[in-house]
Amino acid sequence: MGRQVNEREIVLAVLMEITENGAYSHKILGEVLSKYQYLEKKERAFITRVTEGTLEHLIEIDYILDQFSKVKVKKMKPVIRNILRSGVYQLKYMDSVPDHAVCSEAVKLAVRKGFSGLKGYVNGVLRSVARGLDTLDYPQEGIEALSIQYSIPTWILRLWEKSYGEEVTRTMAADFLKERPVTIRCCQNKVTPEQLKKELEQEGVTVQEHPYLPYAFFISGYDYLESLDCFWKGWFTVQDVSSMLVAELAAPEAGNKIVDICAAPGGKSLHIAEKLWITDRNEAKKGEVEARDLTEYKVGLIEENIARMELENIHAVCRDATVPDEAWKEKADIVLADLPCSGLGVFGKKPDLKYRVKEEDLKELAGLQRKILENAQAMVKKGGTLLYSTCTIDPMENEENVHWFLKKYPQFSLNSIREKLCPQLAESVEEEGCIQLLPGIHCSDGFFIARLKKNGEN
């Protein structure tokens, strides 16, 4: 018989992969939870909460450790560093776990990992933290105080303050740390929103309607997605409402030819294919969506979702968006360009991005986006639409790119979007044809969309 699986050991392994080996938190945590699906719901919830919580509060946790340990966090052995980090998270944020249990389990874990010589050190640091948490002094003012309070690097906070002001910056930073339900989109080629809601509730899921779109819901109270019949029947897909708005603003018409040039895992492509299917049902001329991405792995993800949704008007293709496509020159009615970006708007779902992205990356990413936009615009036919979107709240990657694009390609103009948005969002359109969604201000991720129309007629 093998040794029983230990949740804290799994947490440590995941944190090591993310903080030391550069793995992406949402990918590796998903893989680990799938591997240990046989564990009790409570055990999987513990793994998820401690892993995500430690990452979400990492700057604060390291600040705390530096106050109580003679060896500073940066000088610690990686295994010990991550044992202590997850221990501090439990001590500060998990009342359900007794302090003595946090300390003793951390010591056992250090021994199991071959650091029996440091068990006294691990025990001493965590016991000191447990005793001194309530008396610890934090910086009270300035950008450093915000950085420690919300565990966001100072350079990001300065960028936001410059763009959005101090109050909005604090609101966004606080929102990323809030626990939130999963957002799903009803797949209306298969089921109505009313039917989906009823079926999910019969499966014991708590379902709440989203204020922005009638086919979007918040769900909670389930064990895991793959345990739900509705998931396997392809009745819904996990997707943030900000991403759903791309298809809303694309507004496909019967017979349209549509290309999504950076599509994986396919949420926006499938959504627009679904809208096209509904529009095409009674038409002789059928439209089609081509969902592209750079690698066979990403194309495989798209194909898995196409198979689950059972839509026949969409296919996946492996293609590099940085390479021009002469075969599609002025052939597409709609081009979706949801481009690689800094991800500053999705820290709530991918907390490790806060520490992964660097200030110098923004300029490089903006340049990559411009290169892809140059290829994307060439595919749009006269009278066609280009949808540019990112999951960031960085003006350089968003509004500044749009202004550059319009200057370089005067045959395009921003196209009105207010009438396609609910009243709450219509009020947030500051520049005609563009919307910047902000966490905590809007009920969504941080996200940017611009709708650009190519002048002339087909």
C-alpha positions as CSV (number, residue, x, y, z in Angstrom):
1,M,0.0,0.0,0.0
2,G,1.3,3.5,-0.9
3,R,1.5,6.3,1.5
4,Q,-1.8,8.3,1.9
5,V,-2.0,11.4,-0.2
6,N,-1.3,14.5,1.8
7,E,-3.1,17.7,0.8
8,R,-0.3,20.0,2.0
9,E,2.3,18.0,0.1
10,I,0.2,18.5,-3.1
11,V,-0.1,22.3,-2.3
12,L,3.7,22.4,-1.9
13,A,4.3,20.6,-5.2
14,V,2.0,23.0,-7.1
15,L,3.5,26.1,-5.5
16,M,7.0,24.8,-6.4
17,E,6.0,24.3,-10.0
18,I,4.5,27.8,-10.2
19,T,7.0,29.9,-8.2
20,E,10.2,28.0,-9.0
21,N,9.6,26.4,-12.4
22,G,7.3,29.0,-14.1
23,A,4.2,26.8,-14.5
24,Y,0.9,28.7,-14.9
25,S,-1.3,28.4,-11.9
26,H,-4.7,27.8,-13.6
27,K,-3.2,25.1,-15.8
28,I,-1.3,23.1,-13.2
29,L,-3.9,23.4,-10.5
30,G,-6.5,22.2,-13.0
31,E,-4.3,19.2,-13.9
32,V,-3.7,18.4,-10.3
33,L,-7.4,18.6,-9.3
34,S,-8.2,16.3,-12.2
35,K,-5.5,13.8,-11.2
36,Y,-6.8,13.8,-7.6
37,Q,-10.5,13.9,-8.5
38,Y,-11.1,10.9,-6.3
39,L,-10.3,12.9,-3.2
40,E,-13.1,14.2,-1.0
41,K,-14.6,17.6,-2.0
42,K,-13.3,19.1,1.2
43,E,-9.8,17.9,0.5
44,R,-9.8,19.3,-3.1
45,A,-11.3,22.6,-1.8
46,F,-8.4,22.8,0.7
47,I,-5.8,22.3,-2.0
48,T,-7.4,25.0,-4.2
49,R,-7.9,27.5,-1.5
50,V,-4.4,27.3,0.0
51,T,-2.7,27.3,-3.4
52,E,-4.7,30.2,-4.8
53,G,-4.7,32.1,-1.5
54,T,-0.9,31.8,-1.1
55,L,-0.4,33.2,-4.6
56,E,-3.0,35.9,-4.2
57,H,-1.4,37.2,-1.0
58,L,2.2,36.4,-1.8
59,I,3.7,39.9,-1.4
60,E,2.0,40.3,2.0
61,I,3.1,36.8,3.1
62,D,6.7,37.5,2.2
63,Y,6.5,40.8,4.1
64,I,5.2,38.9,7.2
65,L,7.9,36.2,6.9
66,D,10.7,38.9,6.6
67,Q,9.5,40.4,9.9
68,F,9.7,37.1,11.8
69,S,12.6,35.2,10.1
70,K,16.3,36.1,10.4
71,V,16.7,34.5,7.0
72,K,14.9,36.7,4.5
73,V,12.5,35.1,2.0
74,K,14.7,35.5,-1.0
75,K,17.6,33.7,0.8
76,M,15.5,30.7,1.9
77,K,15.7,27.3,0.3
78,P,12.8,27.1,-2.2
79,V,11.0,24.1,-0.5
80,I,11.2,25.8,2.9
81,R,10.1,29.1,1.5
82,N,7.0,27.6,0.0
83,I,6.2,25.5,3.1
84,L,6.4,28.7,5.2
85,R,4.4,30.7,2.7
86,S,1.5,28.3,2.7
87,G,1.7,28.1,6.5
88,V,1.5,31.8,6.9
89,Y,-1.6,31.9,4.6
90,Q,-3.3,29.3,6.7
91,L,-2.5,31.2,9.9
92,K,-3.7,34.5,8.7
93,Y,-6.7,33.6,6.5
94,M,-8.0,30.2,7.5
95,D,-9.6,30.2,10.9
96,S,-10.8,26.7,10.4
97,V,-7.3,25.4,10.7
98,P,-5.8,25.5,14.3
99,D,-2.5,27.3,14.6
100,H,-0.8,24.2,16.2
101,A,-2.0,22.0,13.3
102,V,-0.5,24.5,10.8
103,C,2.9,24.4,12.6
104,S,3.1,20.7,13.2
105,E,2.0,19.8,9.6
106,A,4.6,22.2,8.2
107,V,7.3,20.6,10.3
108,K,6.3,17.1,9.2
109,L,6.3,18.3,5.5
110,A,9.8,19.7,5.9
111,V,11.0,16.4,7.3
112,R,9.3,14.4,4.5
113,K,11.1,16.6,2.0
114,G,14.5,15.9,3.5
115,F,14.9,19.0,5.6
116,S,14.8,17.4,9.1
117,G,17.7,19.7,10.1
118,L,15.4,22.7,9.6
119,K,12.3,21.5,11.4
120,G,13.1,23.6,14.4
121,Y,13.5,26.7,12.2
122,V,10.2,26.0,10.4
123,N,8.4,25.5,13.7
124,G,10.0,28.6,15.3
125,V,9.1,30.9,12.4
126,L,5.5,29.8,12.2
127,R,4.9,29.9,15.9
128,S,6.4,33.4,16.0
129,V,4.0,34.4,13.2
130,A,1.0,32.9,15.0
131,R,1.8,34.8,18.1
132,G,2.7,38.1,16.5
133,L,0.3,38.5,13.6
134,D,-2.1,40.8,15.5
135,T,0.7,43.1,16.6
136,L,2.6,43.3,13.2
137,D,3.1,46.8,11.9
138,Y,2.2,47.4,8.2
139,P,3.2,50.5,6.2
140,Q,0.2,52.9,6.4
141,E,0.6,55.2,3.4
142,G,1.9,55.3,-0.1
143,I,2.2,52.8,-2.9
144,E,4.2,50.3,-0.8
145,A,1.3,50.1,1.7
146,L,-1.1,49.3,-1.2
147,S,1.3,46.8,-2.6
148,I,1.6,44.8,0.6
149,Q,-2.1,45.1,1.4
150,Y,-3.3,43.8,-1.9
151,S,-0.2,41.9,-3.0
152,I,0.3,43.7,-6.3
153,P,3.7,44.9,-7.5
154,T,4.3,48.7,-7.1
155,W,4.9,49.3,-10.8
156,I,1.4,48.0,-11.7
157,L,-0.2,50.1,-9.0
158,R,1.6,53.2,-10.3
159,L,0.5,52.5,-13.9
160,W,-3.1,52.2,-12.8
161,E,-3.0,55.3,-10.6
162,K,-1.6,57.3,-13.6
163,S,-4.4,55.9,-15.8
164,Y,-7.4,55.6,-13.5
165,G,-6.7,57.5,-10.3
166,E,-6.1,56.3,-6.7
167,E,-9.7,55.4,-5.8
168,V,-10.3,53.2,-8.9
169,T,-6.9,51.6,-8.4
170,R,-7.7,50.6,-4.8
171,T,-11.1,49.3,-5.9
172,M,-9.6,47.1,-8.6
173,A,-6.8,45.9,-6.3
174,A,-9.4,44.9,-3.6
175,D,-11.7,43.2,-6.2
176,F,-9.0,40.8,-7.3
177,L,-8.9,39.3,-3.8
178,K,-12.6,38.7,-3.5
179,E,-14.0,35.2,-3.8
180,R,-16.4,35.0,-6.7
181,P,-18.6,32.3,-8.3
182,V,-17.8,30.8,-11.7
183,T,-19.4,32.6,-14.7
184,I,-20.9,30.4,-17.5
185,R,-22.6,31.0,-20.8
186,C,-25.7,29.0,-21.9
187,C,-25.1,27.4,-25.3
188,Q,-28.3,28.4,-27.0
189,N,-27.9,26.1,-30.0
190,K,-28.8,23.3,-27.5
191,V,-30.9,24.7,-24.7
192,T,-32.6,27.9,-23.5
193,P,-31.2,29.8,-20.6
194,E,-34.4,28.9,-18.6
195,Q,-34.0,25.2,-19.3
196,L,-30.3,25.3,-18.3
197,K,-31.0,27.2,-15.1
198,K,-33.7,24.6,-14.1
199,E,-31.5,21.6,-14.9
200,L,-28.5,23.0,-13.0
201,E,-30.7,23.7,-10.0
202,Q,-32.0,20.1,-10.2
203,E,-28.4,19.0,-10.0
204,G,-28.0,21.0,-6.8
205,V,-26.1,23.9,-8.3
206,T,-26.8,27.5,-7.0
207,V,-27.5,29.6,-10.1
208,Q,-27.7,33.4,-10.3
209,E,-28.5,35.4,-13.4
210,H,-25.8,37.8,-14.5
211,P,-26.9,41.5,-14.8
212,Y,-25.4,42.1,-18.2
213,L,-26.6,39.3,-20.5
214,P,-29.7,37.0,-20.2
215,Y,-27.8,33.9,-21.1
216,A,-24.9,34.4,-18.6
217,F,-25.1,32.9,-15.1
218,F,-23.0,32.7,-11.9
219,I,-22.8,29.2,-10.5
220,S,-21.6,27.8,-7.2
221,G,-22.2,25.0,-4.7
222,Y,-21.2,22.1,-7.1
223,D,-18.4,19.6,-6.6
224,Y,-16.5,20.0,-9.9
225,L,-17.7,20.9,-13.4
226,E,-17.1,17.4,-14.9
227,S,-19.5,16.0,-12.4
228,L,-22.4,17.9,-13.9
229,D,-24.5,16.3,-16.7
230,C,-25.2,19.7,-18.2
231,F,-21.4,20.2,-18.8
232,W,-21.0,16.9,-20.6
233,K,-24.2,17.6,-22.7
234,G,-22.5,20.8,-23.8
235,W,-25.3,23.0,-22.4
236,F,-22.9,25.6,-21.0
237,T,-19.3,26.7,-21.1
238,V,-17.2,28.5,-18.6
239,Q,-16.6,32.1,-19.9
240,D,-16.4,35.5,-18.3
241,V,-19.1,37.9,-19.4
242,S,-16.5,40.3,-20.7
243,S,-15.4,37.7,-23.2
244,M,-19.1,37.1,-24.2
245,L,-19.4,40.7,-25.1
246,V,-17.0,40.2,-28.0
247,A,-19.6,38.0,-29.8
248,E,-22.3,40.5,-28.9
249,L,-20.4,43.3,-30.5
250,A,-19.4,41.2,-33.5
251,A,-23.1,40.7,-34.3
252,P,-22.7,38.1,-37.1
253,E,-25.2,38.1,-40.0
254,A,-26.4,35.2,-42.0
255,G,-23.7,33.7,-44.3
256,N,-20.8,35.6,-42.7
257,K,-17.3,34.2,-43.0
258,I,-15.5,34.8,-39.7
259,V,-11.9,34.2,-38.6
260,D,-10.7,34.2,-35.0
261,I,-6.9,34.5,-35.3
262,C,-5.9,33.7,-31.6
263,A,-8.8,31.5,-30.5
264,A,-7.8,29.0,-27.9
265,P,-9.5,27.6,-26.0
266,G,-12.3,28.7,-28.3
267,G,-14.9,30.4,-26.1
268,K,-15.4,33.5,-28.3
269,S,-15.2,31.5,-31.5
270,L,-17.8,29.0,-30.3
271,H,-20.0,31.8,-29.0
272,I,-20.0,33.6,-32.4
273,A,-20.5,30.3,-34.2
274,E,-23.6,29.7,-32.0
275,K,-24.9,33.2,-32.9
276,L,-24.2,32.5,-36.5
277,W,-26.0,29.1,-36.3
278,I,-29.1,30.8,-34.9
279,T,-29.0,33.5,-37.6
280,D,-28.4,31.0,-40.4
281,R,-31.1,28.5,-39.5
282,N,-33.6,29.7,-42.0
283,E,-31.1,30.9,-44.6
284,A,-29.9,29.1,-47.7
285,K,-26.4,30.6,-47.5
286,K,-24.5,29.3,-44.4
287,G,-21.7,31.1,-42.6
288,E,-18.6,29.6,-41.1
289,V,-16.1,30.3,-38.3
290,E,-12.4,29.5,-38.6
291,A,-10.8,29.3,-35.2
292,R,-7.0,29.6,-35.3
293,D,-4.1,29.3,-32.9
294,L,-0.4,28.9,-32.9
295,T,0.2,25.3,-31.7
296,E,-1.3,21.9,-32.2
297,Y,-1.9,21.7,-28.4
298,K,-4.0,24.9,-28.5
299,V,-5.9,23.8,-31.6
300,G,-6.6,20.5,-29.8
301,L,-8.3,22.5,-26.9
302,I,-10.5,24.3,-29.5
303,E,-11.4,21.0,-31.1
304,E,-12.4,19.4,-27.8
305,N,-14.8,22.3,-27.1
306,I,-16.2,22.2,-30.6
307,A,-16.9,18.5,-30.1
308,R,-18.7,19.1,-26.8
309,M,-20.8,22.0,-28.2
310,E,-21.6,20.0,-31.4
311,L,-21.5,23.0,-33.7
312,E,-20.8,22.1,-37.3
313,N,-20.2,25.7,-38.6
314,I,-16.8,26.0,-37.0
315,H,-13.4,24.4,-37.5
316,A,-10.0,24.8,-35.9
317,V,-6.7,25.5,-37.8
318,C,-3.1,25.7,-36.7
319,R,-1.7,29.0,-37.9
320,D,0.7,31.8,-36.8
321,A,-1.1,35.1,-36.5
322,T,2.1,37.0,-37.0
323,V,2.4,35.7,-40.5
324,P,0.3,37.4,-43.3
325,D,-2.4,35.3,-44.9
326,E,-2.8,36.2,-48.6
327,A,-5.4,33.5,-49.1
328,W,-7.8,35.4,-46.8
329,K,-7.1,38.9,-48.1
330,E,-10.3,40.9,-47.9
331,K,-12.3,37.7,-47.5
332,A,-13.6,37.9,-43.9
333,D,-16.8,39.6,-42.9
334,I,-15.6,39.6,-39.3
335,V,-12.1,39.1,-37.8
336,L,-11.7,38.5,-34.1
337,A,-8.3,39.6,-32.7
338,D,-8.3,38.7,-29.0
339,L,-4.5,39.1,-28.7
340,P,-1.7,38.0,-26.4
341,C,-1.4,40.6,-23.6
342,S,-0.1,41.4,-20.2
343,G,-3.3,39.9,-18.5
344,L,-3.5,42.7,-16.0
345,G,-7.3,42.3,-15.9
346,V,-7.4,38.7,-14.8
347,F,-5.4,38.6,-11.6
348,G,-8.5,37.2,-9.9
349,K,-8.3,34.1,-12.0
350,K,-4.6,33.9,-12.6
351,P,-2.9,35.4,-9.5
352,D,0.6,34.3,-10.5
353,L,0.5,36.8,-13.5
354,K,1.0,39.6,-11.0
355,Y,4.5,38.4,-10.4
356,R,5.2,37.0,-13.8
357,V,4.6,40.1,-16.0
358,K,7.3,42.8,-16.0
359,E,7.0,46.5,-16.8
360,E,9.3,46.1,-19.8
361,D,7.0,43.4,-21.2
362,L,4.2,45.9,-21.9
363,K,6.0,47.7,-24.7
364,E,7.1,44.4,-26.3
365,L,3.5,43.1,-26.1
366,A,2.1,46.3,-27.6
367,G,4.5,45.8,-30.5
368,L,3.4,42.2,-31.0
369,Q,-0.2,43.2,-30.9
370,R,0.4,45.8,-33.6
371,K,2.2,43.3,-35.8
372,I,-0.8,40.9,-35.6
373,L,-3.3,43.7,-36.1
374,E,-1.5,44.6,-39.4
375,N,-2.2,41.0,-40.6
376,A,-5.7,41.0,-39.2
377,Q,-6.8,44.1,-41.0
378,A,-5.8,42.8,-44.4
379,M,-8.2,39.9,-44.0
380,V,-11.3,42.2,-43.5
381,K,-13.4,42.8,-46.6
382,K,-14.8,46.3,-47.3
383,G,-17.7,46.9,-45.0
384,G,-16.4,44.2,-42.7
385,T,-15.7,44.3,-39.0
386,L,-12.5,43.9,-36.9
387,L,-12.9,43.2,-33.2
388,Y,-9.8,44.0,-31.2
389,S,-9.8,42.8,-27.6
390,T,-7.4,42.1,-24.7
391,C,-7.8,40.9,-21.0
392,T,-5.7,43.8,-19.7
393,I,-6.3,47.3,-18.3
394,D,-3.1,48.8,-19.7
395,P,-3.8,51.8,-22.0
396,M,-0.6,51.2,-24.1
397,E,-2.0,47.8,-25.1
398,N,-5.6,49.1,-25.6
399,E,-6.5,52.7,-26.5
400,E,-3.0,53.6,-27.7
401,N,-3.0,50.6,-30.0
402,V,-6.4,51.6,-31.4
403,H,-5.3,55.2,-32.0
404,W,-2.1,53.9,-33.7
405,F,-4.2,51.6,-35.9
406,L,-6.6,54.3,-37.0
407,K,-3.8,56.6,-37.9
408,K,-2.0,53.9,-40.0
409,Y,-5.2,52.4,-41.5
410,P,-7.6,55.3,-42.2
411,Q,-9.8,53.0,-44.2
412,F,-11.0,51.8,-40.7
413,S,-13.1,53.8,-38.3
414,L,-14.5,53.1,-34.8
415,N,-18.0,51.7,-35.0
416,S,-20.7,52.5,-32.4
417,I,-21.3,49.9,-29.8
418,R,-23.6,51.5,-27.2
419,E,-26.8,50.1,-28.7
420,K,-25.5,46.6,-28.4
421,L,-24.7,46.9,-24.7
422,C,-26.9,46.8,-21.6
423,P,-27.6,50.3,-20.1
424,Q,-25.0,49.8,-17.3
425,L,-22.3,49.2,-19.8
426,A,-23.4,51.7,-22.4
427,E,-22.7,54.4,-19.8
428,S,-19.1,53.2,-19.6
429,V,-18.3,53.8,-23.2
430,E,-15.9,56.8,-23.0
431,E,-14.7,56.6,-26.6
432,E,-17.1,55.7,-29.3
433,G,-16.5,52.1,-30.4
434,C,-14.4,51.2,-27.4
435,I,-15.1,49.9,-23.9
436,Q,-12.7,49.4,-21.0
437,L,-14.1,47.1,-18.3
438,L,-12.5,47.4,-14.9
439,P,-12.7,44.9,-12.0
440,G,-14.7,46.1,-9.1
441,I,-16.2,48.9,-11.2
442,H,-17.9,46.4,-13.6
443,C,-19.2,43.0,-12.9
444,S,-16.5,41.3,-14.9
445,D,-12.8,40.8,-15.5
446,G,-10.7,43.6,-16.6
447,F,-11.2,43.6,-20.4
448,F,-10.9,45.9,-23.4
449,I,-12.9,45.8,-26.7
450,A,-12.8,48.0,-29.8
451,R,-15.1,47.5,-32.8
452,L,-13.6,48.8,-36.0
453,K,-15.4,49.0,-39.4
454,K,-13.7,48.9,-42.7
455,N,-15.0,51.6,-44.9
456,G,-16.7,50.9,-48.3
457,E,-19.1,48.2,-49.5
458,N,-18.7,44.6,-50.4
